[in-house]
Amino acid sequence: MLLNPIFKGFNPDPAICRKGDDYYVAVSTFEWFPGIPVYHSKDMKHWELLTHVLTDDTEPNLTKLPSAKGIWAPCLTYNEDEDMFYVIYGVMNSMNARYFDVDNYLIKSKSIEGPWSEPVYLTSSGFDASILHDDDGKKYIVSLEWETREGYEKPGVICMVEYDPETKHVVGYPKRIWRGATDRGCIEAPHLTKRDGWYYIMCAEGGTGYNHAVTMGRSRNVWGPYEPDPQGAIVTSQPVESNERADDDHLKPRYYNPDSVLQKSGHGSYVDLPNGETYLVHLTSRPFAPELRCTLGRETAIQKMTWTEDGWLRMADGSNLAKIQVEEPNLPDVPMPEIPAFDDFDGDKLGNWYYSPRLMPTTFANVIERPGWLRVRGQESLASLNRTSLVARKLTSVYATVTTKMEFSPEVYQHSAGLTIYYDNMNNIFLRKYYSETLGGAAISLVRLENGEKTEMLDTRVAVEDRAIYMRLNIEGRRTWFEWGYDGENWTKIGPEFDTTTFSDEYCKFGEFTGTMVGVAVTDASLHERTADFDFFDYQADESKPVA
């Protein structure tokens, strides 16, 4: 059996495609680089983090963008006629005043690992853009047309425009084609496919919250009209249908379903296997209850599907409720390399599972200058929207222990380095070694940012010796706390226990849609040149335990 989620932690908005016997899934990254991870499998059971599509942090430039902006909902497709991979992605620049200023781009590559072509600008009509490669050679771009006018249903409807690959420009203006298969409202995430002469439009409805769902419509003409699937939601966490067209709030916690472990299930993409099987990937979340806070963010799950005789897509078990356990495909097992729990930084390059907000980690961190260590050059504070030196990986369980060994010699109070749990620039906790003028030398203490309010926890301040120091972060369900020591065996708790649930979309006021990260950070608010060295990063997570 497949066990959901298949990509745990911050892995939302999955888009799946197949080339031969290889399956690829791309997910969103928002303000984080490298952008658009691509997971690879040959059996739909074992997956590897293969590559990233966006590795140049100057294109797009995400510095100064607030959390939850940046790269939204990539669409990954493979065009067999051209032997070409396509990625459509949006750069969300602003959501101020509910305008949702987004630019959508197209890139392509013969290889899933690149190099990718120069971005071609498409439209700014809305977000979650995707592409259909029709069998007559034409191409179409569909997206949510974000509605800004008073008196019109929010957030909008699905629009479409033809794309001319010769001129690298859309043909005319996007036209509205679809209001959805249900009345859940908040339609988004359109994907157009063609099968047996039918054009199918798959969308998310209900908002990317507790009323989320995957829906479909179909037409014999690409421009419609599209008939709605008579079942309504085909995959969801909340099977009860509702009319929420008048409420444009995406979260809708009142639709939480206590009978389902997987919540927020929606935003799907399907793939037909050569053996006749069909699987659908979709985003989902596992909240703490009753707080309804999703510390791990929006994750990726998979469901087995089947096509009915009259041409509609259904879950194989006959229901529409997203399941934790799913029958695996009838394919031979092909194991894939997994992300290591313990990283001693002995390789010649930084692992591709590390991310940084708005910058590529390689612009300020490397494993070359001091072999066997990760050297990180300090820049701005963890509160910055610009150039932060944070090297982090995704939290995949709320039962985890994170340990590192650091060498760092601060000389002025602007020098800090250490271990952090980080949701966004306004919500994080930093166990740091720094220079204390009060103590006349190096010290450690905790600094917390909670919804933008900084608390320098002076009662946790401890003078430390000028030698290597071990730091540890413990996450045990709702409880999170830090420890430190000199030998990696004897630990001293520092500071209070923190509420893990506060690291979540639902609690954080300045960001949403992402997920909690854990990592190491260095700041040098004086000259941006002080470095810290990390001997290893040990991430031990028990992913078998359910969220409490």
LOFI-613698 format. One line per field, with one value per residue (C-alpha): residue number from 1; x, y, z. Coordinates in steps of 0.1 Angstrom, whole numbers, plus 5000, padded with zeros to 4 digits. Layout:
BEGIN
seq: [NUM:...]
x: [X:...]
y: [Y:...]
z: [Z:...]
***
This chain:
BEGIN
seq: [1:2:3:4:5:6:7:8:9:10:11:12:13:14:15:16:17:18:19:20:21:22:23:24:25:26:27:28:29:30:31:32:33:34:35:36:37:38:39:40:41:42:43:44:45:46:47:48:49:50:51:52:53:54:55:56:57:58:59:60:61:62:63:64:65:66:67:68:69:70:71:72:73:74:75:76:77:78:79:80:81:82:83:84:85:86:87:88:89:90:91:92:93:94:95:96:97:98:99:100:101:102:103:104:105:106:107:108:109:110:111:112:113:114:115:116:117:118:119:120:121:122:123:124:125:126:127:128:129:130:131:132:133:134:135:136:137:138:139:140:141:142:143:144:145:146:147:148:149:150:151:152:153:154:155:156:157:158:159:160:161:162:163:164:165:166:167:168:169:170:171:172:173:174:175:176:177:178:179:180:181:182:183:184:185:186:187:188:189:190:191:192:193:194:195:196:197:198:199:200:201:202:203:204:205:206:207:208:209:210:211:212:213:214:215:216:217:218:219:220:221:222:223:224:225:226:227:228:229:230:231:232:233:234:235:236:237:238:239:240:241:242:243:244:245:246:247:248:249:250:251:252:253:254:255:256:257:258:259:260:261:262:263:264:265:266:267:268:269:270:271:272:273:274:275:276:277:278:279:280:281:282:283:284:285:286:287:288:289:290:291:292:293:294:295:296:297:298:299:300:301:302:303:304:305:306:307:308:309:310:311:312:313:314:315:316:317:318:319:320:321:322:323:324:325:326:327:328:329:330:331:332:333:334:335:336:337:338:339:340:341:342:343:344:345:346:347:348:349:350:351:352:353:354:355:356:357:358:359:360:361:362:363:364:365:366:367:368:369:370:371:372:373:374:375:376:377:378:379:380:381:382:383:384:385:386:387:388:389:390:391:392:393:394:395:396:397:398:399:400:401:402:403:404:405:406:407:408:409:410:411:412:413:414:415:416:417:418:419:420:421:422:423:424:425:426:427:428:429:430:431:432:433:434:435:436:437:438:439:440:441:442:443:444:445:446:447:448:449:450:451:452:453:454:455:456:457:458:459:460:461:462:463:464:465:466:467:468:469:470:471:472:473:474:475:476:477:478:479:480:481:482:483:484:485:486:487:488:489:490:491:492:493:494:495:496:497:498:499:500:501:502:503:504:505:506:507:508:509:510:511:512:513:514:515:516:517:518:519:520:521:522:523:524:525:526:527:528:529:530:531:532:533:534:535:536:537:538:539:540:541:542:543:544:545:546:547:548]
x: [5000:5010:5010:5000:5013:5039:5059:5057:5061:5060:5052:5020:5003:5016:5016:5024:5035:5050:5077:5079:5084:5095:5071:5078:5060:5067:5055:5054:5082:5069:5098:5123:5153:5161:5126:5102:5114:5109:5104:5111:5098:5096:5070:5049:5059:5096:5105:5137:5142:5158:5163:5150:5137:5147:5183:5191:5180:5183:5156:5132:5144:5124:5143:5120:5089:5070:5065:5039:5047:5070:5067:5031:5017:5040:5025:5049:5040:5057:5049:5057:5055:5083:5101:5100:5092:5073:5070:5045:5049:5036:5055:5032:5045:5018:4985:4980:4944:4934:4947:4970:4996:5011:5033:5031:5060:5068:5101:5110:5138:5146:5158:5139:5173:5177:5190:5158:5150:5148:5114:5087:5061:5026:4999:4991:4954:4955:4974:4978:4984:4989:4992:4975:4994:4965:4969:4966:4997:4980:4987:4964:4970:4944:4944:4922:4912:4915:4884:4891:4857:4830:4798:4814:4819:4853:4879:4870:4865:4888:4900:4919:4940:4958:4996:5016:5050:5063:5057:5061:5030:4994:4968:4944:4930:4921:4885:4864:4854:4845:4828:4833:4815:4802:4790:4819:4834:4870:4878:4915:4943:4930:4946:4934:4939:4925:4913:4891:4881:4871:4887:4888:4892:4903:4902:4904:4872:4863:4895:4928:4915:4890:4864:4890:4882:4892:4865:4862:4842:4844:4836:4841:4853:4884:4866:4836:4809:4821:4796:4802:4809:4776:4794:4807:4839:4859:4886:4881:4884:4849:4824:4794:4785:4779:4772:4800:4803:4796:4825:4860:4879:4901:4905:4869:4878:4841:4844:4870:4861:4870:4865:4895:4932:4939:4925:4924:4926:4924:4944:4950:4968:4964:4985:4974:4999:5007:4991:4957:4958:4953:4966:4960:4983:4968:4977:4966:4974:4975:4965:4968:4933:4914:4937:4934:4969:4990:5026:5039:5021:5004:5018:5014:4992:4982:4950:4942:4916:4896:4877:4840:4825:4808:4842:4844:4873:4865:4885:4890:4873:4841:4842:4855:4872:4910:4926:4957:4964:4961:4966:5000:5003:5010:5046:5079:5095:5124:5139:5152:5179:5164:5174:5199:5190:5226:5247:5283:5290:5318:5307:5319:5285:5256:5227:5197:5173:5185:5167:5170:5145:5148:5184:5202:5221:5252:5255:5265:5272:5296:5313:5345:5364:5366:5362:5339:5321:5294:5307:5280:5286:5264:5241:5209:5186:5161:5135:5148:5129:5161:5194:5192:5218:5196:5202:5171:5153:5116:5101:5084:5071:5061:5083:5118:5152:5176:5213:5243:5279:5291:5324:5319:5338:5316:5335:5307:5271:5259:5274:5251:5250:5231:5201:5165:5130:5116:5081:5088:5107:5081:5078:5109:5130:5168:5192:5222:5258:5267:5289:5275:5288:5271:5291:5322:5324:5306:5272:5242:5205:5172:5155:5119:5099:5062:5040:5065:5071:5107:5115:5152:5150:5177:5169:5182:5216:5246:5283:5301:5336:5354:5352:5328:5293:5265:5229:5197:5161:5135:5100:5076:5041:5029:5061:5093:5124:5162:5193:5230:5263:5300:5304:5272:5263:5255:5227:5214:5179:5178:5147:5110:5090:5073:5039:5047:5012:5021:5043:5014:4994:4965:4985:5010:4997:5023:5026:5006:5007:5043:5054:5079:5116:5146:5181:5212:5216:5243:5239:5265:5247:5280:5300:5282:5314:5316:5313:5303:5312:5289:5303:5271:5233:5214:5177:5160:5122:5096:5073:5052:5036:5004:5001:4987]
y: [5000:5036:5057:5093:5119:5107:5141:5151:5187:5218:5203:5219:5222:5190:5186:5151:5140:5109:5103:5066:5047:5078:5098:5134:5156:5194:5214:5250:5268:5304:5325:5296:5288:5265:5268:5241:5208:5178:5144:5113:5077:5046:5028:5056:5042:5052:5088:5108:5145:5147:5183:5219:5239:5274:5277:5313:5337:5367:5353:5355:5380:5372:5395:5419:5398:5390:5354:5334:5354:5342:5309:5296:5263:5251:5231:5204:5187:5164:5168:5135:5149:5174:5153:5183:5192:5224:5243:5271:5290:5322:5348:5363:5398:5412:5404:5440:5452:5418:5427:5396:5410:5379:5373:5339:5324:5294:5275:5243:5217:5184:5171:5173:5183:5212:5235:5253:5279:5316:5325:5336:5359:5347:5368:5384:5375:5353:5325:5287:5289:5256:5245:5221:5206:5198:5170:5195:5213:5242:5252:5268:5285:5283:5301:5316:5350:5370:5392:5427:5444:5450:5432:5402:5367:5364:5352:5347:5322:5301:5317:5305:5319:5303:5305:5308:5291:5309:5344:5334:5354:5347:5352:5379:5382:5354:5344:5331:5295:5278:5286:5252:5219:5228:5258:5255:5286:5298:5279:5277:5253:5245:5217:5209:5174:5156:5120:5100:5131:5149:5180:5176:5206:5196:5223:5229:5243:5254:5273:5258:5251:5228:5228:5221:5196:5183:5187:5182:5192:5181:5193:5182:5217:5232:5265:5248:5249:5224:5201:5196:5161:5150:5137:5172:5167:5137:5139:5159:5159:5172:5152:5173:5197:5233:5267:5290:5312:5343:5336:5342:5332:5303:5286:5279:5260:5253:5225:5206:5169:5150:5117:5123:5124:5142:5177:5204:5178:5193:5209:5177:5165:5130:5106:5076:5047:5025:4995:5013:5024:5061:5080:5115:5136:5164:5187:5179:5189:5172:5197:5197:5193:5210:5240:5233:5244:5228:5231:5208:5230:5216:5183:5160:5128:5103:5084:5056:5065:5048:5060:5051:5036:5070:5088:5103:5100:5084:5072:5035:5027:5043:5072:5107:5110:5112:5081:5076:5041:5036:5005:5008:5005:4972:4981:4965:4981:5005:5019:5055:5073:5090:5123:5113:5120:5127:5150:5153:5178:5156:5158:5184:5202:5211:5186:5196:5192:5225:5257:5294:5323:5344:5334:5303:5288:5286:5324:5325:5289:5261:5229:5237:5263:5240:5204:5184:5215:5238:5274:5300:5337:5360:5386:5402:5392:5363:5390:5404:5402:5406:5387:5362:5335:5306:5270:5249:5217:5209:5197:5164:5153:5170:5144:5153:5160:5183:5185:5204:5212:5247:5266:5304:5333:5364:5397:5423:5421:5421:5386:5357:5320:5290:5267:5278:5266:5289:5294:5328:5360:5371:5337:5319:5309:5313:5296:5317:5322:5359:5385:5398:5432:5426:5394:5407:5377:5349:5338:5319:5329:5325:5351:5347:5364:5358:5374:5402:5409:5402:5389:5387:5362:5377:5352:5324:5341:5319:5327:5300:5290:5298:5263:5241:5240:5216:5227:5207:5214:5190:5187:5164:5170:5204:5208:5224:5232:5237:5223:5228:5213:5209:5172:5161:5137:5159:5184:5214:5227:5264:5285:5274:5250:5266:5257:5239:5247:5284:5275:5272:5290:5294:5311:5332:5366:5376:5344:5314:5284:5273:5252:5249:5247:5238:5249:5268:5306:5332:5370:5397:5430:5449:5439:5408:5388:5369:5331:5301:5265:5236:5201:5182:5186:5157:5155:5126:5124:5098:5101:5071:5091:5109:5146:5150]
z: [5000:4994:5026:5024:5023:4998:5001:5037:5049:5027:4993:4979:4945:4929:4891:4877:4843:4827:4801:4792:4825:4844:4866:4877:4902:4906:4936:4947:4966:4971:4984:4987:4965:4948:4932:4920:4932:4909:4924:4903:4904:4883:4903:4919:4953:4957:4950:4949:4950:4916:4907:4908:4879:4891:4903:4894:4921:4898:4875:4891:4917:4949:4973:4992:4985:5016:5027:5007:4976:4949:4929:4928:4915:4887:4859:4847:4814:4789:4752:4735:4700:4707:4733:4755:4791:4798:4831:4835:4867:4883:4902:4928:4934:4956:4972:4985:4985:4970:4936:4933:4910:4893:4862:4845:4825:4803:4801:4784:4783:4765:4799:4832:4847:4823:4811:4809:4782:4789:4805:4781:4797:4792:4810:4843:4842:4872:4890:4888:4851:4831:4795:4772:4742:4719:4694:4665:4676:4692:4728:4754:4787:4814:4848:4874:4863:4895:4899:4912:4905:4930:4925:4908:4923:4940:4935:4899:4871:4849:4817:4787:4759:4730:4730:4698:4701:4670:4682:4719:4727:4735:4709:4720:4755:4779:4778:4807:4801:4835:4868:4883:4888:4923:4943:4967:4952:4952:4920:4911:4899:4864:4844:4808:4794:4764:4764:4740:4722:4754:4768:4806:4829:4864:4891:4928:4944:4979:4986:4997:5032:5049:5021:4994:4966:4932:4905:4868:4837:4801:4766:4730:4722:4739:4744:4759:4771:4797:4815:4852:4866:4881:4912:4922:4942:4930:4958:4990:5027:5031:5011:5021:4992:5000:4984:4994:4963:4984:5007:4992:5024:5014:5048:5060:5092:5098:5072:5091:5089:5122:5104:5080:5089:5056:5055:5028:5001:4966:4939:4919:4888:4873:4852:4831:4834:4804:4822:4822:4858:4868:4898:4910:4932:4953:4982:5017:5053:5087:5113:5151:5164:5179:5171:5134:5128:5101:5112:5084:5058:5027:5017:4986:4987:4960:4952:4929:4904:4876:4845:4844:4812:4805:4808:4843:4867:4901:4931:4928:4961:4950:4974:4971:5005:5004:5020:5040:5025:4988:4966:4949:4911:4894:4886:4896:4926:4918:4950:4949:4969:4999:5016:5043:5079:5089:5067:5076:5047:5034:4998:4972:4970:4993:4992:4970:5000:5015:5009:5016:5016:4984:4977:4965:4994:4973:4972:5009:5019:5007:5017:4998:5019:5049:5037:5059:5072:5059:5060:5061:5056:5077:5062:5074:5102:5101:5100:5067:5034:5015:5021:5049:5054:5064:5052:5060:5052:5054:5086:5077:5112:5144:5161:5153:5168:5150:5160:5148:5159:5153:5154:5155:5171:5173:5178:5179:5190:5154:5149:5156:5144:5154:5150:5141:5136:5110:5095:5079:5086:5111:5130:5141:5171:5170:5194:5187:5198:5198:5214:5246:5257:5291:5297:5279:5255:5237:5249:5238:5241:5224:5202:5192:5165:5169:5144:5140:5177:5187:5222:5231:5259:5282:5310:5287:5283:5291:5287:5267:5260:5228:5214:5194:5206:5200:5196:5195:5187:5200:5186:5204:5192:5205:5226:5212:5231:5226:5243:5241:5252:5244:5237:5219:5248:5278:5271:5290:5283:5274:5276:5279:5259:5229:5213:5180:5166:5164:5134:5109:5082:5107:5134:5114:5103:5078:5056:5046:5022:5030:5060:5088:5082:5104:5098:5106:5102:5105:5107:5104:5106:5105:5074:5060:5061:5094:5089:5110:5104:5109:5112:5105:5104:5119:5112:5129:5124:5133:5103:5114:5142:5134:5141:5176]
***
